[in-house]
Amino acid sequence: MNIELPREAMQFVEGLVASGEYDSANEAVVDGVRLLMGRQQLRSDIQKGIAELDAGLGINGDEVFASLKERARAAIEKAT
């Protein structure tokens, strides 16, 4: 597949390659597409969570934080 990027986007990609962050323009664009895929998955996960909350399937926030604090305390005690 061949794609054309707007000049500003192409200059950005070329800068990433020139800086050594990526070995090629293709590598940079592939990484960009992966980020877009991740963003799409995150949106889907958020929408699923909202639907679960709307259906009354949420977990009490105070309980979650209490559990996290207890796990943190246990981890600190184990480390010392």
C-alpha positions as CSV (number, residue, x, y, z in Angstrom):
1,M,0.0,0.0,0.0
2,N,1.3,3.4,-0.8
3,I,0.0,6.4,1.1
4,E,0.6,10.1,0.9
5,L,1.0,12.2,4.0
6,P,0.5,15.9,4.2
7,R,3.8,17.8,4.1
8,E,3.7,18.7,7.8
9,A,3.2,15.0,8.7
10,M,5.9,13.8,6.4
11,Q,8.4,16.4,7.9
12,F,7.5,15.1,11.3
13,V,8.1,11.5,10.3
14,E,11.4,12.5,8.6
15,G,12.4,14.3,11.8
16,L,11.8,11.1,13.8
17,V,14.0,9.1,11.5
18,A,16.7,11.8,11.4
19,S,16.8,11.9,15.2
20,G,17.3,8.1,15.3
21,E,14.1,7.4,17.1
22,Y,13.0,5.2,14.1
23,D,15.1,3.5,11.5
24,S,12.7,4.3,8.7
25,A,9.6,6.3,7.8
26,N,7.7,3.0,7.4
27,E,8.6,2.0,11.0
28,A,7.4,5.3,12.3
29,V,4.1,5.1,10.4
30,V,3.5,1.5,11.6
31,D,4.1,2.7,15.2
32,G,1.6,5.5,14.6
33,V,-1.0,3.1,13.3
34,R,-0.4,0.9,16.3
35,L,-1.1,3.9,18.6
36,L,-4.3,4.5,16.7
37,M,-5.3,0.9,17.1
38,G,-4.6,1.2,20.9
39,R,-6.7,4.4,21.1
40,Q,-9.6,2.7,19.3
41,Q,-9.4,-0.3,21.7
42,L,-9.3,2.1,24.7
43,R,-12.4,3.9,23.4
44,S,-14.2,0.5,23.0
45,D,-13.1,-0.5,26.6
46,I,-14.3,2.8,28.0
47,Q,-17.7,2.4,26.2
48,K,-18.0,-1.1,27.6
49,G,-17.3,0.2,31.1
50,I,-19.9,2.9,30.8
51,A,-22.5,0.4,29.6
52,E,-21.6,-1.8,32.6
53,L,-21.9,1.1,35.0
54,D,-25.3,2.1,33.4
55,A,-26.4,-1.5,34.0
56,G,-25.5,-1.3,37.7
57,L,-22.5,-3.6,37.4
58,G,-20.0,-1.1,38.9
59,I,-17.8,-1.6,41.9
60,N,-17.9,0.7,44.9
61,G,-15.0,3.1,44.6
62,D,-14.3,3.2,48.3
63,E,-14.0,-0.6,48.3
64,V,-11.6,-0.5,45.4
65,F,-9.3,2.1,47.0
66,A,-9.4,0.3,50.3
67,S,-8.3,-2.9,48.6
68,L,-5.6,-1.1,46.7
69,K,-4.3,0.5,49.9
70,E,-4.2,-2.9,51.6
71,R,-2.3,-4.5,48.7
72,A,0.2,-1.6,48.8
73,R,0.7,-2.0,52.6
74,A,1.2,-5.7,52.2
75,A,3.7,-5.2,49.4
76,I,5.7,-2.6,51.4
77,E,5.7,-5.0,54.4
78,K,6.9,-7.8,52.3
79,A,9.7,-5.6,50.8
80,T,11.1,-4.6,54.2
